[in-house]
Amino acid sequence: MPQSHAPSKAEAIHDALEGFTEQHHHQPDTHEKARLVSDTIKEWEHEEVEIMHVADKAA
């Protein structure tokens, strides 16, 4: 499990948008935001599956 896994999709998206702004020194435009949100959701859901598999193996 990644150390930085957010407890919710909303928090993960918030963190991703904040990180983008810090890195690029501007707010993402509509297309950047859509890509960032989509990528963040995919990554967050992948991490959730990994967490469930680890929990299943531990049980």
Number of C-alpha atoms within 10 A of each C-alpha: 11 8 5 7 15 16 10 13 17 13 12 19 20 15 14 17 19 14 12 17 13 11 9 9 9 10 13 16 8 9 9 13 16 12 12 17 19 13 13 20 17 13 14 19 13 11 16 17 12 14 15 12 12 12 10 9 8 7 6
